[in-house]
Amino acid sequence: MRAFLAALVLCVAVSAHAGDPTGFWKKEIAEGRAPPAEWWESLRAPGATFGCCSKADGSRVDDVDWNTARDENTGEVHYRVWLLGAWRIVPPVAVVTAPNKYGPAVVWPVYSHDEKGFKDLDYIRCFLPGAGA
């Protein structure tokens, strides 16, 4: 429950303040390469009671930076994303199963910083596999 509330508060706070600082998503939408904001805001991972937030919170993932891998212990297949110099397993509850109207994969990571200011991955809020998956 604590993780859910933290994610919800973060989602609201980031949506209200983050915007699109680089203008990447605004340009993608304006040039017809990305769906409108309403579609992004409707994205949900299975069983989630809140959305992935918005396109501005997500990061486009190049094809070489995501794939699937089989867990050697369980045999299960999971998505993986290259973040902060390492392959990170995407939890199944974070995988968006809606059709990808954008095309490239998108990940919504949640980061924190340690006392020295180093960035670390807390968790992956959502992952939208590329349209070819």
C-alpha positions in Angstrom: 0.0 0.0 0.0 2.9 2.4 0.8 4.4 1.8 -2.6 1.0 2.5 -4.3 0.6 5.8 -2.4 4.2 6.8 -3.1 3.7 6.2 -6.8 0.4 8.0 -6.9 1.9 11.1 -5.1 4.9 11.0 -7.4 2.7 10.7 -10.5 0.6 13.7 -9.5 3.7 15.7 -8.5 5.6 14.9 -11.6 2.7 15.5 -13.9 2.1 18.9 -12.4 5.7 20.0 -12.4 7.7 18.1 -14.9 6.0 19.0 -18.1 8.1 18.3 -21.1 11.3 20.1 -20.2 13.2 19.3 -23.5 10.1 19.7 -25.7 10.7 16.2 -27.2 7.1 15.0 -26.7 5.5 18.2 -27.8 7.6 18.0 -31.1 6.7 14.3 -31.6 3.0 15.1 -31.3 3.1 18.3 -33.4 4.9 16.4 -36.2 2.4 13.6 -36.1 4.9 11.0 -34.8 3.1 10.5 -31.4 -0.5 10.1 -30.4 -2.2 12.9 -28.5 -1.8 13.5 -24.7 -5.2 11.8 -24.0 -3.9 8.5 -25.3 -0.7 8.7 -23.2 -2.7 9.5 -20.1 -5.0 6.5 -20.6 -2.2 4.0 -20.4 -2.4 1.6 -17.5 -0.4 -1.5 -16.5 -2.5 -4.5 -15.7 -4.2 -4.2 -12.3 -3.0 -0.7 -11.8 -5.5 1.8 -10.3 -3.5 4.7 -11.6 -2.0 5.5 -15.0 1.6 5.7 -16.1 1.1 9.4 -15.8 1.8 11.1 -19.1 4.1 11.0 -22.1 6.3 13.6 -20.5 7.3 11.2 -17.7 8.3 8.5 -20.1 11.4 8.0 -22.0 11.6 6.6 -25.5 13.7 3.4 -25.6 15.7 2.5 -28.8 15.3 -1.0 -30.0 18.8 -2.0 -29.0 18.0 -0.9 -25.4 15.2 -3.3 -24.6 14.5 -7.0 -25.2 13.3 -10.1 -23.6 15.3 -12.5 -21.5 14.6 -15.9 -19.9 15.2 -16.1 -16.2 17.7 -19.0 -15.6 16.1 -20.0 -12.4 12.3 -19.9 -13.2 12.3 -20.1 -17.0 10.0 -17.1 -17.2 10.5 -14.6 -19.9 10.7 -10.9 -18.9 11.2 -7.6 -20.7 14.5 -5.9 -19.9 15.5 -2.3 -20.4 18.9 -0.8 -20.4 18.9 2.0 -17.8 21.8 3.7 -16.0 24.3 1.4 -17.6 22.7 -2.0 -16.7 19.9 -4.3 -17.9 16.9 -3.9 -15.6 14.1 -6.5 -15.4 10.7 -5.0 -16.0 8.2 -6.3 -13.4 5.3 -8.0 -15.2 2.9 -5.7 -13.3 4.5 -2.7 -15.0 4.0 -3.9 -18.6 1.4 -2.0 -20.5 -0.6 -4.4 -22.6 -2.5 -1.8 -24.7 -1.5 -1.6 -28.4 1.4 0.8 -28.8 0.1 3.6 -31.0 3.5 5.4 -30.8 5.7 2.7 -32.2 9.0 2.7 -30.2 9.1 1.3 -26.7 8.6 3.7 -23.8 9.7 3.3 -20.1 8.5 5.3 -17.1 11.4 4.9 -14.6 11.4 6.3 -11.1 14.8 7.5 -9.9 16.2 8.6 -6.6 19.5 10.2 -5.7 21.8 9.1 -2.8 23.5 11.4 -0.3 26.3 12.0 -2.8 23.9 12.9 -5.6 24.3 9.7 -7.6 21.2 8.7 -9.6 19.7 5.3 -9.0 16.7 3.4 -10.3 14.0 2.9 -7.6 11.6 1.0 -9.9 9.9 0.9 -13.3 6.4 2.3 -13.0 5.4 1.3 -16.6 6.9 -0.1 -19.7 5.2 0.0 -23.2 6.9 -2.5 -25.5 7.7 -1.4 -29.0 4.9 -1.9 -31.6 6.9 -4.7 -33.2 6.9 -6.8 -30.1 
